[in-house]
Amino acid sequence: MPFLIDPPLPDIQFTLRRQFKKRRFRPHQQDIIIAALGRKDVFVQAATSFGKSLCFQLPAVIDRGITIVVSPLLSLMLNQVQALRKANVDARTLNSNTAMAERDYIYQDLATGHPLTRLLYVTPELCSGDRFRNKLKLVHEQKELARIVVDEAHCISEWGHDFRKDFKRLSWFRETFPDVPIMCLTATANAQVRQDILSTLGLDKTAYQLKTFTMTSFRPNLHLEIRFTSDEANDRYGDFVSWVKGVYERRAQQPRKAELDRLKQRVDNVPGIIYTISRAECEAIASALRRDGLGARPFHAKLPNDVKEETLAKFITNEPGYDIIVATTAFGMGIDKNNVRFVVHWRMPKSFEGYYQEVGRAGRDGKASYCFLYYSREDRDRIASMVVRNAPKDDGGNNNRQARLESMTRLVNYCEDTRTCRHAAITKYFGEAEVPDCDYACDWHKDPQELRERMQEGLASEEWVSTQRQEGRFDGYCSD
Ligand SMILES: Nc1ncnc2c1ncn2[C@@H]1O[C@H](COP(=O)(O)OP(=O)(O)OP(=O)(O)O)[C@@H](O)[C@H]1O
């Protein structure tokens, strides 16, 4: 077992201020950190933008030894490593893109048994390899393996929307290092997914040493709205452009303009993300918006890495021409820009959790932000056929197919529901008993009657959609 320390509270506060440059903890962060430093296994479920990363980064800085962070996305690892290195924390990442020299350095560092690296971000695939496993055994023998962190832990569960089968193999950690604490974190787990995470990682066998923190998924500053449309109306583009230009016009009026000038902010620097389903649509919307004088850029998996990095960097630093990112889900989990003022779903996402994750990119500074989703019944059928076709067919395939269909169906119900607060529907989905206190932050609270009328007028009839479906009109749709 690694060397134990029992840091007094002032050390934790000091590290928060000195290393992480934060003035105070957000609610619950300190309790989670104390549980981790007390060598408990920890399960954290909290809303998007809660500040989950700090809950393992701060203990990693205080504790002796190395913390291994398993994360599913390369971009997410890179963001976190860059931020930590800026804060003078020796954080690194080992993945398929790591340069040879850095890879050699990391393996040599691990081979000493006393690594200097504080946090090492790795992919689940890497954790299955003998080379990495043998090095970790060495570090463990030297009592220098402080903690294993599984970020985006819902990827473990085949009942989750984002199941990755290499996450299942993370059971190796508890089997091999029973004395090393494990922390897992997610924003999107229902009861079944939570149970799956705990049993896969072996944490349910020693429940007495597990501390569970489940916080609300409610994000009060997100204004949620569904905009109803149909293939025939085909009005998304015009609707969006007039909405965003309206926002710019309001910002151009006094006294707002004088205030923006004082803050050295452009009228059109209203950062936002538009999520699309396909790469072709993503490119087409971005170029159309640019032709209309808006600063929009595409972001999808097939773009060269340097273009993606430049786009992300310029979006984050509010460069002119990079105000709106039109993205596929490649631009999803973990993007942490604090002033994203809107998230638009051009089409319905494939899962409820995906929707929650994506709107969660907005308003991370706590200020009001606008999220609307263009919903059509034709898209519903296209996406359903896509979900069925793309569900994994190997390990866990059947359960996962069922889970994905269920999640998509729940999102359809959410979109067509005109009798419930949107925030209440979300918290209910994640199993919360308490109804959140939505302060007119959804279309139902703003005007339930208007919502019903908009739906009635906006959607194609079920009869029409079903005829189209029988003719196979929605079958060949694919995303990338
Ligand atoms: N105590 C704090 N004080 C001020 N800012 C904080 C604090 N804790 C975290 N933050 C900031 O909040 C933002 C969100 O944190 P983080 O990226 O860890 O969120 P998250 O919970 O992982 O969200 P998601 O699930 O959406 O990725 C970051 O910019 C982080 O620096």
The ligand as a Tripos MOL2 file, in Angstrom:
@<TRIPOS>MOLECULE
LIG
   31    33     1     0     0
SMALL
NO_CHARGES

@<TRIPOS>ATOM
      1 N1        -13.8010   25.4180   -6.9790 N.pl3     1 LIG1
      2 C1        -13.8270   25.9630   -8.1740 C.ar      1 LIG1
      3 N2        -13.8490   27.2940   -8.3370 N.ar      1 LIG1
      4 C2        -13.8900   27.8630   -9.5710 C.ar      1 LIG1
      5 N3        -13.9020   27.1600  -10.7210 N.ar      1 LIG1
      6 C3        -13.8850   25.8160  -10.6320 C.ar      1 LIG1
      7 C4        -13.8460   25.1390   -9.3700 C.ar      1 LIG1
      8 N4        -13.8350   23.8060   -9.6280 N.ar      1 LIG1
      9 C5        -13.8500   23.6530  -10.9660 C.ar      1 LIG1
     10 N5        -13.8840   24.8580  -11.5780 N.ar      1 LIG1
     11 C6        -13.9450   25.1060  -13.0320 C.3       1 LIG1
     12 O1        -15.1820   24.6230  -13.5210 O.3       1 LIG1
     13 C7        -15.0270   24.2080  -14.8680 C.3       1 LIG1
     14 C8        -15.6660   22.8490  -15.0520 C.3       1 LIG1
     15 O2        -14.8930   21.8670  -14.4250 O.3       1 LIG1
     16 P1        -14.7150   20.4000  -15.0540 P.3       1 LIG1
     17 O3        -14.2180   20.5200  -16.4630 O.co2     1 LIG1
     18 O4        -13.9420   19.6080  -14.0920 O.co2     1 LIG1
     19 O5        -16.2320   19.9600  -15.0880 O.3       1 LIG1
     20 P2        -16.8680   18.5350  -15.1180 P.3       1 LIG1
     21 O6        -17.6170   18.3640  -13.8660 O.co2     1 LIG1
     22 O7        -15.8420   17.5160  -15.4860 O.co2     1 LIG1
     23 O8        -17.9160   18.7410  -16.2960 O.3       1 LIG1
     24 P3        -18.2720   17.8540  -17.5990 P.3       1 LIG1
     25 O9        -18.8920   16.5930  -17.1060 O.co2     1 LIG1
     26 O10       -19.2330   18.7450  -18.2870 O.co2     1 LIG1
     27 O11       -17.0090   17.6920  -18.3820 O.co2     1 LIG1
     28 C9        -13.5160   24.2490  -15.1690 C.3       1 LIG1
     29 O12       -13.2320   25.3910  -15.9340 O.3       1 LIG1
     30 C10       -12.8940   24.3350  -13.8020 C.3       1 LIG1
     31 O13       -11.6450   25.0330  -13.8290 O.3       1 LIG1
@<TRIPOS>BOND
     1     1     2 1
     2     2     3 ar
     3     2     7 ar
     4     3     4 ar
     5     4     5 ar
     6     5     6 ar
     7     6     7 ar
     8     6    10 ar
     9     7     8 ar
    10     8     9 ar
    11     9    10 ar
    12    10    11 1
    13    11    12 1
    14    11    30 1
    15    12    13 1
    16    13    14 1
    17    13    28 1
    18    14    15 1
    19    15    16 1
    20    16    17 2
    21    16    18 1
    22    16    19 1
    23    19    20 1
    24    20    21 2
    25    20    22 1
    26    20    23 1
    27    23    24 1
    28    24    25 2
    29    24    26 1
    30    24    27 1
    31    28    29 1
    32    28    30 1
    33    30    31 1
@<TRIPOS>SUBSTRUCTURE
     1 LIG1         1 GROUP 0 **** ****
